[in-house]
Amino acid sequence: FKNGIGLLTHHMDVPIVLIKTSGLYDIMPKGKKFPKFGKTVNIKISKPIKFNKMLSPIEITKELDKNFQKL
């Protein structure tokens, strides 16, 4: 993650929902015009995460990265 997400989260005071996908490249590899069939895509969605205004944007970014890695 880049620090911009922490900055936006800090100033906008909104919850963040993380979405992690895997398997998309197997379905539509770079340079292909048509998708491959019979492949599986996995999507994991986190619960909304609300951050304390006392955290700095950099700390928020680090926490988002930790939560994303846990997905």
N, C-alpha and C positions, 0 to 999 in steps of 0.2 A: 504494500500500500504506500501511496505517497502522502505527504503531510497535508495536502489539500483536503482530503476527506475528514481529517481531524479538525481542520479549521472550519469547514462548513458545518460539521456536526456541533462544534462548540458554539458558533454564532447563531445558528438557526434553531438550536435547542429542540431537535426532532429525534425520534427514535430511528435507529438504523436496522434494517433487515438484511442479513447477509444471504447471498444465493451462490451456491457452489455447484457447478455442472461438470460432468465428466462423460466422455464418450462421444462428444460432438464431432471431434476430428475424425473418428472412425466412420461416421456417417457421411460427412462432407469434407474430405481431405482438400487441402489447398490445391487449386488448379483444376479441380473436377467441376463439371457442369451439372452432373446429376448425382443425387445422394445414393448411397449403398443401402440396400434393404436388409433386414434381419439383424441389425445391430441394436444395442441397448444404450440409452442415454440415462444417466443418473442425475437427479436434481435434489439437492439438500437445501432446505430453507431454515434459517434460524428464527428464533423468537425475536420480537423487537427488542433492541438493546437501547436503553436510555442512559446517558452519561451525566455525571455530576458536573456542574458548571465550574467546579473548583479544579478539575483536571485541565491540563494544558492541551492544545491541539496535538502536540507530539505524543503525549501520554494516551490520548484517545486513539490515535493512529496505531500505537503499539498494542493497545487492548483489542482493537478491531482485528489486527493481524493474528493475535493469539486465538481469538474466538473463531476466526476463519480457518485456522489450522486444525482446530478441534472438530470442525464439521466433517 
